[in-house]
Protein backbone atom coordinates (compact mmCIF):
# COMPACT_ATOMS: atom_id res chain seq x y z
CA UNK A 1 0.00 0.00 0.00
CA UNK A 2 1.49 3.39 -0.95
CA UNK A 3 2.33 5.75 1.85
CA UNK A 4 -0.04 8.64 2.37
CA UNK A 5 1.55 12.06 2.76
CA UNK A 6 0.47 13.79 5.93
CA UNK A 7 -0.85 17.34 5.64
CA UNK A 8 1.49 19.99 7.03
CA UNK A 9 -1.11 21.29 9.52
CA UNK A 10 -2.93 19.19 12.16
CA UNK A 11 -5.37 16.91 10.37
CA UNK A 12 -8.46 15.05 11.60
CA UNK A 13 -11.36 13.08 10.13
CA UNK A 14 -14.58 12.91 12.11
CA UNK A 15 -18.02 11.41 11.51
CA UNK A 16 -20.60 14.01 10.50
CA UNK A 17 -24.12 14.33 11.87
CA UNK A 18 -27.17 16.26 10.78
CA UNK A 19 -25.77 19.24 12.70
CA UNK A 20 -22.93 19.27 10.15
CA UNK A 21 -25.22 19.68 7.13
CA UNK A 22 -24.44 23.42 6.82
CA UNK A 23 -20.71 22.58 6.77
CA UNK A 24 -21.25 19.88 4.12
CA UNK A 25 -23.23 22.34 2.01
CA UNK A 26 -20.52 25.00 2.34
CA UNK A 27 -17.87 22.50 1.24
CA UNK A 28 -20.06 21.32 -1.64
CA UNK A 29 -20.62 24.91 -2.78
CA UNK A 30 -16.84 25.42 -2.92
CA UNK A 31 -16.03 22.12 -4.66
CA UNK A 32 -18.95 21.14 -6.89
CA UNK A 33 -18.60 23.61 -9.76
CA UNK A 34 -14.76 23.47 -9.99
CA UNK A 35 -14.94 19.67 -10.02
CA UNK A 36 -17.44 19.39 -12.88
CA UNK A 37 -17.15 22.57 -14.97
CA UNK A 38 -15.05 20.89 -17.67
CA UNK A 39 -17.00 17.62 -17.63
CA UNK A 40 -20.73 18.44 -17.75
CA UNK A 41 -22.84 21.45 -18.70
CA UNK A 42 -23.45 24.36 -16.33
CA UNK A 43 -27.18 23.50 -16.42
CA UNK A 44 -26.52 19.89 -15.40
CA UNK A 45 -24.15 21.01 -12.62
CA UNK A 46 -26.80 23.36 -11.22
CA UNK A 47 -29.59 20.77 -11.53
CA UNK A 48 -27.64 17.98 -9.84
CA UNK A 49 -26.42 20.28 -7.09
CA UNK A 50 -30.01 21.33 -6.31
CA UNK A 51 -31.07 17.68 -6.14
CA UNK A 52 -28.19 16.43 -3.97
CA UNK A 53 -27.15 19.29 -1.68
CA UNK A 54 -30.25 20.76 -0.10
CA UNK A 55 -30.65 20.36 3.67
CA UNK A 56 -33.72 18.17 3.04
CA UNK A 57 -31.84 15.93 0.59
CA UNK A 58 -28.81 15.57 2.86
CA UNK A 59 -31.05 14.70 5.84
CA UNK A 60 -32.79 12.10 3.66
CA UNK A 61 -29.41 10.67 2.62
CA UNK A 62 -28.41 10.36 6.28
CA UNK A 63 -31.71 9.12 7.71
CA UNK A 64 -33.35 7.06 4.97
CA UNK A 65 -30.49 6.04 2.69
CA UNK A 66 -28.10 5.47 5.62
CA UNK A 67 -25.23 7.45 4.09
CA UNK A 68 -22.44 7.92 6.58
CA UNK A 69 -20.56 11.19 6.18
CA UNK A 70 -17.00 11.96 7.24
CA UNK A 71 -15.58 15.46 7.51
CA UNK A 72 -11.88 16.26 7.08
CA UNK A 73 -10.35 19.12 9.05
CA UNK A 74 -6.98 20.82 8.69
CA UNK A 75 -5.98 23.09 11.56
CA UNK A 76 -9.57 22.87 12.83
CA UNK A 77 -11.10 24.10 9.56
CA UNK A 78 -13.33 21.83 7.43
CA UNK A 79 -11.55 21.04 4.16
CA UNK A 80 -13.38 18.06 2.65
CA UNK A 81 -15.92 15.33 3.09
CA UNK A 82 -16.84 11.85 1.99
CA UNK A 83 -19.95 9.72 2.27
CA UNK A 84 -20.52 6.02 1.88
CA UNK A 85 -23.31 3.49 2.30
CA UNK A 86 -23.85 -0.24 2.40
CA UNK A 87 -25.12 -2.23 -0.56
CA UNK A 88 -25.93 -5.96 -0.62
CA UNK A 89 -23.36 -8.73 -0.16
CA UNK A 90 -20.57 -6.89 1.64
CA UNK A 91 -20.26 -4.14 -0.97
CA UNK A 92 -20.13 -0.51 0.11
CA UNK A 93 -20.46 2.51 -2.16
CA UNK A 94 -18.37 5.66 -1.86
CA UNK A 95 -21.08 8.16 -2.74
CA UNK A 96 -19.11 11.39 -2.45
CA UNK A 97 -15.57 12.59 -1.88
CA UNK A 98 -14.62 16.25 -2.23
CA UNK A 99 -11.66 18.30 -1.02
CA UNK A 100 -11.47 22.07 -1.25
CA UNK A 101 -9.46 23.08 -4.34
CA UNK A 102 -7.09 25.03 -2.06
CA UNK A 103 -6.24 21.81 -0.19
CA UNK A 104 -6.00 19.35 -3.07
CA UNK A 105 -2.66 17.64 -3.64
CA UNK A 106 -1.92 17.44 0.10
CA UNK A 107 -3.03 13.85 0.65
CA UNK A 108 -6.47 14.73 2.08
CA UNK A 109 -8.36 12.70 -0.53
CA UNK A 110 -6.15 9.70 0.22
CA UNK A 111 -6.78 10.16 3.93
CA UNK A 112 -10.55 10.34 3.39
CA UNK A 113 -10.53 7.18 1.27
CA UNK A 114 -8.39 5.41 3.89
CA UNK A 115 -10.88 6.42 6.60
CA UNK A 116 -13.82 5.15 4.51
CA UNK A 117 -11.98 1.87 3.84
CA UNK A 118 -11.30 1.44 7.54
CA UNK A 119 -14.96 2.08 8.44
CA UNK A 120 -16.12 -0.34 5.74
CA UNK A 121 -13.74 -3.07 6.96
CA UNK A 122 -14.90 -2.53 10.57
CA UNK A 123 -18.50 -2.93 9.40
CA UNK A 124 -17.62 -6.23 7.71
CA UNK A 125 -17.49 -4.88 4.15
CA UNK A 126 -15.27 -6.60 1.64
CA UNK A 127 -15.58 -4.34 -1.40
CA UNK A 128 -15.70 -0.58 -1.94
CA UNK A 129 -17.02 0.82 -5.18
CA UNK A 130 -17.64 4.27 -6.59
CA UNK A 131 -18.98 5.98 -9.68
CA UNK A 132 -16.82 8.41 -11.62
CA UNK A 133 -17.75 10.33 -14.75
CA UNK A 134 -16.00 8.78 -17.75
CA UNK A 135 -14.30 12.13 -18.49
CA UNK A 136 -13.34 13.02 -14.92
CA UNK A 137 -9.56 13.38 -14.49
CA UNK A 138 -10.01 12.07 -10.93
CA UNK A 139 -10.11 8.60 -12.51
CA UNK A 140 -6.30 8.51 -12.27
CA UNK A 141 -6.48 9.41 -8.56
CA UNK A 142 -8.86 6.51 -7.88
CA UNK A 143 -6.68 4.09 -9.83
CA UNK A 144 -3.68 5.17 -7.70
CA UNK A 145 -5.79 4.28 -4.65
CA UNK A 146 -6.22 0.73 -5.96
CA UNK A 147 -9.62 1.02 -7.66
CA UNK A 148 -10.15 -0.68 -11.03
CA UNK A 149 -12.89 -0.38 -13.62
CA UNK A 150 -15.70 -2.84 -12.94
CA UNK A 151 -18.35 -1.72 -15.47
CA UNK A 152 -19.91 1.26 -17.24
CA UNK A 153 -23.20 2.76 -16.10
CA UNK A 154 -25.50 5.43 -17.54
CA UNK A 155 -27.80 6.89 -14.89
CA UNK A 156 -30.67 9.28 -15.61
CA UNK A 157 -30.91 12.26 -13.28
CA UNK A 158 -33.83 14.48 -14.20
CA UNK A 159 -33.41 15.48 -17.85
CA UNK A 160 -29.67 14.61 -17.78
CA UNK A 161 -27.48 11.54 -17.79
CA UNK A 162 -24.53 10.58 -15.66
CA UNK A 163 -22.17 8.59 -17.88
CA UNK A 164 -19.96 6.80 -15.39
CA UNK A 165 -17.48 4.07 -14.79
CA UNK A 166 -18.09 2.00 -11.69
CA UNK A 167 -14.74 1.34 -10.04
CA UNK A 168 -14.16 -1.31 -7.39
CA UNK A 169 -11.54 -2.14 -4.82
CA UNK A 170 -11.39 -5.33 -2.79
CA UNK A 171 -10.56 -4.60 0.85
N, C-alpha and C positions, 0 to 999 in steps of 0.2 A: 504494500500500500504506500503511495507516495506521501512524503511528509507534507504537512499543511503549514504554510507560513503563518506565524502568529502576528496579529495586528500590532502596531507599535504602541497604541494606547490600550489601557485595560479593556478587556473584551468579555462579554457575558451573553449567554443565550438563556432565555427564560420562557416558560409557557405563557401564552397570552390567554386572557379571559375576555368576557364581553365588555368589561371596563376598558379594555385596550382597543376597542373598535375605532375610536377617534385617531389613535396612533397608527393603526393599520391603514386607515383611510389616508392619513397625511403621507405615509410612506408610499402608498399606491399612487397618490396624486403626483408625487415627485419621480416615480419610476415608470409608470405605465406608458406615457407618451414617448419618452426617450427610448424605451425598449422596443416599441412596435412601429415607430414612425416610418421606418424604411422597409417594413414588411407588409403591412396592411394599410388600407385607406384610413384617412382621418375620420371619416364617417363610421367605419367599422370600429376603430379605436374608441370613439365616443360612445357608440352603442354598447359595446361589450363592457366598458367601464361602468356605465349606468346600470347594467344588469348585475354585475359582480360586486361592486364596491359601494353599495348603499348600506347604511346601518341595518336596515331590515334584512337585506340579502346576507350580510355577514353574520347576523344573529342566526338566521336560518341555517347557514352553513355550519355554524357551531352547534346549534341545538338539534336540528333535524337530520343533517347530513353527517354529523359527528366528525367534522373537520377539526383537527387539532392544530392550533397555530403556535408558532415559536417566534419570538422577537429577539433580534440581535441588537446589542448595545455596544458602543465604543465610547469609553470615557463617560458612561452614564447616559449617552444620547442614543435614541433609537436610530438604527442605520439600515435595517433590513428585516425581512420576515419570510417565513415559509409556512405552508400548511400541508397536511397530509391526512389521509383517511384510509380506513380498511376496506378492502374488497374481499370477495370470496377466496377461499383456499390459500390463506397465508400471503396473499398479495396485498400490498399497500400502494397507494397512489400519491405521489408528490403533486399536489394540486397547484401550488404556487411557490415561487422562490424569487425574491426581488431584493436587491441591494441598491442603496442610493448610488447614483452615478459618481458622486464625489468619493465614495468609499470602495468602488469596484477595483479589482486588481490587488487587493490587500489580503486575500484569503478568506474573506467573510462568507462568500458563497460556499466555499469548501467546508467551512466550519458549520454552516447551516445544514448542508447535506449530511455531514458527519453526525450532527445532532439528531436529524430525522432518522438516519440509519440506526443509530443507537436506540432511539425510542421504538422503532419498528421491531428490532431484534428483541428488546425487552418485552414487547407485546406478543412475541411468538411469530412475528412475520418472517418470511423467508425470501420474499422478492419485493423490490421497490421498482415501481414504474412511473413514468411521467410522459406527458405529451409535450412536444415542441414543434412549433411551426416549421415546415420543411425549408423555409428560407431564413430561419433565425440563426445568426452566427453563434448563438449560445450552444448550438449543437456540439461544437468542438469542446466547449467547457464540460458538457455532460459526458462526452466520450472520455475525456481525461479523468473523470471521476469513476470510470468503470462501467458506464451505461453503454448498451449496444442496441442497435435498431431491432425491434421485435416485429413491428408491422406498420402499415400506413393506415390512417383513419381520417375520414372527412366527416366533420360534425357540423350540423346546421345550428346556427345561433341567430335567432330572428331571421332577418332577410340575408344574412351573411353565412359564410362557411369558414370553418377552421380546418385548414389542410395541414395535418400533423403527421409526424412520426411518433409512434409510441416506442419509447426506449425502456429497457429493463436492465436491472442489475440484481444478480443473486447475492443474498447477504450471508 
